[in-house]
Amino acid sequence: MTTGNELLLDIEEQLNSIGLPLMALKLDELYRSPDYLTMDKLDLISTMLEPEYKDKISKRINNRLRTAHLIGTPCDITLVPEFDTTAV
């Protein structure tokens, strides 16, 4: 029978092997936090997914901006000052 720590390491290894390293790190962080035992199951899943989701979406947006030549060019969109809506 496996212990909690052995199972945690096994799950982390599986997450890393399928390309979800941020989820593995968050699982480890959550497991060692004092709130782990009191967390709702959906909160636990949501908290584990959040960093991986944000990373994937950020990469996807950056790739689309790069493909549209809106990033990494002399007229980089990140260099455009924010539009002041109060001035309109």
Residue frames relative to the residue before (quaternion, step in Angstrom):
aa qw qx qy qz dx dy dz
M 1.0000 0.0000 0.0000 0.0000 0.00 0.00 0.00
T 0.3580 -0.7507 0.5165 0.2038 3.55 -0.87 0.94
T 0.4261 -0.6799 0.5352 0.2641 3.52 -1.17 0.65
G 0.7102 -0.4508 0.3300 0.4285 3.55 -1.30 0.18
N 0.6758 0.4953 -0.2950 0.4593 3.57 0.93 -0.89
E 0.6434 0.5108 -0.3266 0.4674 3.59 1.00 -0.77
L 0.6559 0.5041 -0.3051 0.4718 3.56 0.98 -0.86
L 0.6229 0.5389 -0.3304 0.4609 3.58 1.02 -0.80
L 0.6725 0.4896 -0.2942 0.4706 3.59 0.87 -0.91
D 0.6377 0.5244 -0.3195 0.4651 3.57 1.05 -0.77
I 0.6612 0.4907 -0.3010 0.4812 3.60 0.94 -0.87
E 0.6427 0.5176 -0.3245 0.4623 3.59 0.95 -0.83
E 0.6410 0.5169 -0.3186 0.4696 3.58 0.99 -0.82
Q 0.6518 0.5093 -0.3118 0.4674 3.58 0.98 -0.83
L 0.6512 0.5098 -0.3147 0.4658 3.59 0.93 -0.86
N 0.6530 0.5037 -0.3101 0.4730 3.58 0.97 -0.82
S 0.6840 0.5004 -0.2989 0.4386 3.59 0.93 -0.83
I 0.7134 0.3925 -0.2688 0.5146 3.62 1.12 -0.43
G 0.6218 -0.6145 0.3179 0.3669 3.57 1.25 0.41
L 0.5739 0.5647 -0.3974 0.4403 3.59 1.07 0.68
P 0.0246 0.8593 -0.5104 0.0240 3.60 0.71 1.05
L 0.6344 0.5303 -0.3455 0.4439 3.61 1.02 -0.67
M 0.6294 0.5201 -0.3283 0.4749 3.56 1.09 -0.71
A 0.6327 0.5278 -0.3278 0.4623 3.59 1.02 -0.77
L 0.6577 0.5021 -0.3099 0.4683 3.59 0.96 -0.83
K 0.6630 0.5019 -0.3044 0.4646 3.57 0.97 -0.87
L 0.6146 0.5374 -0.3445 0.4636 3.60 1.03 -0.73
D 0.6551 0.5073 -0.3085 0.4673 3.57 0.92 -0.90
E 0.6532 0.5134 -0.3033 0.4668 3.56 0.97 -0.91
L 0.6757 0.4927 -0.2921 0.4641 3.59 0.91 -0.90
Y 0.6475 0.5423 -0.3198 0.4294 3.57 0.92 -0.92
R 0.7293 0.4214 -0.2302 0.4874 3.56 1.05 -0.76
S 0.5618 0.6045 -0.3943 0.4043 3.61 1.25 -0.11
P 0.5682 -0.6146 0.4213 0.3492 3.58 -1.13 0.57
D 0.6398 0.5477 -0.3241 0.4308 3.62 1.17 -0.44
Y 0.4277 0.7489 -0.4391 0.2519 3.59 1.24 -0.30
L 0.7202 0.4621 -0.2638 0.4451 3.60 0.78 -0.97
T 0.7199 0.4319 -0.2516 0.4816 3.58 1.14 -0.50
M 0.5057 0.6692 -0.4182 0.3487 3.60 1.25 -0.11
D 0.4848 -0.6223 0.5396 0.2942 3.51 -1.18 0.75
K 0.6046 -0.5878 0.3879 0.3721 3.61 -1.05 0.67
L 0.6727 0.4834 -0.3068 0.4688 3.59 0.94 -0.81
D 0.6102 0.5322 -0.3481 0.4725 3.60 1.07 -0.67
L 0.6360 0.5348 -0.3198 0.4552 3.56 0.99 -0.84
I 0.6768 0.4784 -0.2912 0.4777 3.58 0.86 -0.96
S 0.6581 0.5202 -0.3074 0.4492 3.57 0.91 -0.92
T 0.6707 0.5001 -0.2907 0.4643 3.56 0.92 -0.90
M 0.6563 0.5017 -0.3104 0.4702 3.58 1.05 -0.72
L 0.7006 0.4864 -0.2690 0.4474 3.59 0.98 -0.83
E 0.5599 0.6782 -0.3733 0.2953 3.57 1.04 -0.79
P 0.7175 0.4323 -0.3043 0.4536 3.68 0.63 -0.91
E 0.6423 0.5173 -0.3266 0.4617 3.59 1.02 -0.75
Y 0.6481 0.5253 -0.3067 0.4581 3.57 0.97 -0.89
K 0.6682 0.5013 -0.2990 0.4612 3.58 0.87 -0.97
D 0.6477 0.5190 -0.3161 0.4595 3.58 0.99 -0.82
K 0.6794 0.4897 -0.2955 0.4598 3.60 0.85 -0.94
I 0.6654 0.4939 -0.3057 0.4690 3.61 0.93 -0.88
S 0.6408 0.5242 -0.3261 0.4563 3.59 0.96 -0.82
K 0.6569 0.4968 -0.3073 0.4767 3.59 0.94 -0.85
R 0.6465 0.5248 -0.3213 0.4511 3.58 0.96 -0.84
I 0.6669 0.4935 -0.3011 0.4702 3.59 0.91 -0.90
N 0.6587 0.5057 -0.3101 0.4628 3.59 0.91 -0.88
N 0.6443 0.5097 -0.3248 0.4686 3.60 0.99 -0.75
R 0.6593 0.4974 -0.3113 0.4701 3.59 0.98 -0.79
L 0.6379 0.5127 -0.3244 0.4743 3.58 1.03 -0.76
R 0.6514 0.5075 -0.3096 0.4715 3.57 1.00 -0.84
T 0.6483 0.5161 -0.3118 0.4650 3.59 0.98 -0.84
A 0.7032 0.4344 -0.2529 0.5029 3.59 1.06 -0.76
H 0.4259 -0.7269 0.4321 0.3219 3.58 1.34 0.13
L 0.4469 0.6729 -0.4639 0.3636 3.57 1.04 0.84
I 0.7366 0.2639 -0.1908 0.5928 3.57 1.29 0.03
G 0.7986 0.2728 -0.2137 0.4921 3.54 -1.02 0.81
T 0.6114 0.5021 -0.3600 0.4945 3.57 1.21 0.46
P 0.6865 -0.4674 0.3282 0.4500 3.62 -1.20 0.18
C 0.7378 0.3215 -0.2190 0.5516 3.61 1.11 -0.55
D 0.0178 0.8498 -0.5225 0.0667 3.54 0.91 1.03
I 0.4852 -0.6924 0.4566 0.2769 3.57 -0.83 1.02
T 0.6147 0.5594 -0.3562 0.4270 3.60 1.12 -0.52
L 0.6431 0.5226 -0.3214 0.4582 3.58 1.25 -0.32
V 0.5287 0.6265 -0.4106 0.3991 3.60 1.27 -0.21
P 0.4226 -0.7033 0.4976 0.2816 3.60 -0.75 0.97
E 0.5820 -0.5905 0.4229 0.3657 3.56 -1.12 0.61
F 0.4738 -0.6677 0.5015 0.2794 3.54 -1.08 0.79
D 0.3125 -0.7553 0.5507 0.1691 3.56 -0.78 1.05
T 0.2517 -0.8076 0.5183 0.1259 3.57 -0.31 1.28
T 0.5957 0.5753 -0.3736 0.4179 3.62 1.15 -0.37
A 0.6357 0.5490 -0.3319 0.4292 3.59 1.17 -0.44
V 0.5978 0.5838 -0.3586 0.4163 3.59 1.23 -0.33
